[in-house]
Amino acid sequence: MFKNKKKFGEIAVAQGLASPADIEEALRLQKEFLKQDSFHKKIGMILFEKGVIAEKDIEFILAEQKRQTSLLAWFYAFFNLNK
């Protein structure tokens, strides 16, 4: 529904918390975890475990995603775009 919501990695890079290479590596590792363990490990956890970002950074990014989702929901409702 809200296709313009930025992804975790996009926000991390935009805020200078991670590099594009960090995100690419985390996404690669995420795919490996899924193949080996059938377990979807969140990109934030991978970045945290690699020492790229801190717990407070994860909280900030998730709050930013939530804020964007709320703004998009308001926009869609205000302009009646859900139809």
C-alpha positions as YAML, in Angstrom:
chain: A
units: angstrom
residues:
- id: 1
  name: MET
  ca: [0.00, 0.00, 0.00]
- id: 2
  name: PHE
  ca: [2.71, 2.51, 0.96]
- id: 3
  name: LYS
  ca: [5.31, 1.95, -1.71]
- id: 4
  name: ASN
  ca: [7.22, 5.18, -1.00]
- id: 5
  name: LYS
  ca: [8.24, 4.11, 2.50]
- id: 6
  name: LYS
  ca: [12.02, 4.06, 2.70]
- id: 7
  name: LYS
  ca: [13.72, 0.82, 3.54]
- id: 8
  name: PHE
  ca: [15.86, 0.37, 6.65]
- id: 9
  name: GLY
  ca: [19.08, 0.44, 4.63]
- id: 10
  name: GLU
  ca: [18.07, 3.54, 2.69]
- id: 11
  name: ILE
  ca: [17.50, 5.46, 5.90]
- id: 12
  name: ALA
  ca: [20.74, 4.17, 7.43]
- id: 13
  name: VAL
  ca: [22.72, 5.40, 4.41]
- id: 14
  name: ALA
  ca: [20.85, 8.72, 4.19]
- id: 15
  name: GLN
  ca: [21.61, 9.40, 7.86]
- id: 16
  name: GLY
  ca: [25.28, 8.48, 7.45]
- id: 17
  name: LEU
  ca: [24.94, 5.51, 9.79]
- id: 18
  name: ALA
  ca: [26.04, 2.93, 7.22]
- id: 19
  name: SER
  ca: [27.62, 2.91, 3.78]
- id: 20
  name: PRO
  ca: [26.01, 1.45, 0.68]
- id: 21
  name: ALA
  ca: [28.66, -1.31, 0.87]
- id: 22
  name: ASP
  ca: [27.59, -2.08, 4.46]
- id: 23
  name: ILE
  ca: [23.99, -2.45, 3.31]
- id: 24
  name: GLU
  ca: [24.92, -4.63, 0.33]
- id: 25
  name: GLU
  ca: [26.93, -6.92, 2.60]
- id: 26
  name: ALA
  ca: [24.11, -7.11, 5.15]
- id: 27
  name: LEU
  ca: [21.60, -7.99, 2.42]
- id: 28
  name: ARG
  ca: [23.93, -10.69, 1.12]
- id: 29
  name: LEU
  ca: [24.26, -12.12, 4.62]
- id: 30
  name: GLN
  ca: [20.50, -11.91, 5.10]
- id: 31
  name: LYS
  ca: [20.00, -14.10, 2.00]
- id: 32
  name: GLU
  ca: [22.60, -16.58, 3.28]
- id: 33
  name: PHE
  ca: [20.85, -16.86, 6.66]
- id: 34
  name: LEU
  ca: [17.56, -17.50, 4.89]
- id: 35
  name: LYS
  ca: [19.08, -20.22, 2.69]
- id: 36
  name: GLN
  ca: [20.97, -21.98, 5.48]
- id: 37
  name: ASP
  ca: [18.60, -21.65, 8.39]
- id: 38
  name: SER
  ca: [15.26, -20.75, 6.81]
- id: 39
  name: PHE
  ca: [15.45, -17.81, 9.19]
- id: 40
  name: HIS
  ca: [14.82, -14.22, 8.17]
- id: 41
  name: LYS
  ca: [17.32, -12.14, 10.10]
- id: 42
  name: LYS
  ca: [16.55, -8.43, 10.11]
- id: 43
  name: ILE
  ca: [19.08, -6.19, 8.37]
- id: 44
  name: GLY
  ca: [19.31, -4.00, 11.48]
- id: 45
  name: MET
  ca: [20.38, -6.96, 13.58]
- id: 46
  name: ILE
  ca: [23.01, -7.94, 11.02]
- id: 47
  name: LEU
  ca: [24.41, -4.41, 10.96]
- id: 48
  name: PHE
  ca: [24.38, -4.30, 14.77]
- id: 49
  name: GLU
  ca: [26.19, -7.63, 15.08]
- id: 50
  name: LYS
  ca: [28.83, -6.46, 12.59]
- id: 51
  name: GLY
  ca: [29.38, -3.31, 14.68]
- id: 52
  name: VAL
  ca: [28.19, -0.99, 11.93]
- id: 53
  name: ILE
  ca: [25.32, 0.57, 13.88]
- id: 54
  name: ALA
  ca: [24.34, 0.88, 17.52]
- id: 55
  name: GLU
  ca: [21.06, -0.10, 19.17]
- id: 56
  name: LYS
  ca: [20.03, 3.57, 19.35]
- id: 57
  name: ASP
  ca: [20.54, 3.78, 15.57]
- id: 58
  name: ILE
  ca: [18.15, 0.86, 15.03]
- id: 59
  name: GLU
  ca: [15.57, 2.57, 17.23]
- id: 60
  name: PHE
  ca: [16.01, 5.84, 15.30]
- id: 61
  name: ILE
  ca: [15.63, 4.16, 11.90]
- id: 62
  name: LEU
  ca: [12.55, 2.19, 12.98]
- id: 63
  name: ALA
  ca: [11.00, 5.37, 14.40]
- id: 64
  name: GLU
  ca: [11.72, 7.15, 11.11]
- id: 65
  name: GLN
  ca: [10.04, 4.35, 9.15]
- id: 66
  name: LYS
  ca: [7.02, 4.56, 11.46]
- id: 67
  name: ARG
  ca: [6.89, 8.35, 11.05]
- id: 68
  name: GLN
  ca: [7.01, 8.01, 7.26]
- id: 69
  name: THR
  ca: [4.27, 5.39, 7.31]
- id: 70
  name: SER
  ca: [2.07, 7.66, 9.42]
- id: 71
  name: LEU
  ca: [2.65, 10.58, 7.04]
- id: 72
  name: LEU
  ca: [1.87, 8.42, 4.03]
- id: 73
  name: ALA
  ca: [-1.30, 7.09, 5.66]
- id: 74
  name: TRP
  ca: [-2.44, 10.65, 6.31]
- id: 75
  name: PHE
  ca: [-1.63, 11.66, 2.72]
- id: 76
  name: TYR
  ca: [-3.50, 8.69, 1.24]
- id: 77
  name: ALA
  ca: [-6.51, 9.31, 3.49]
- id: 78
  name: PHE
  ca: [-6.55, 13.08, 2.90]
- id: 79
  name: PHE
  ca: [-6.43, 12.74, -0.86]
- id: 80
  name: ASN
  ca: [-8.64, 9.62, -0.87]
- id: 81
  name: LEU
  ca: [-6.01, 7.60, -2.77]
- id: 82
  name: ASN
  ca: [-6.94, 4.19, -1.37]
- id: 83
  name: LYS
  ca: [-9.57, 3.65, -4.04]
...
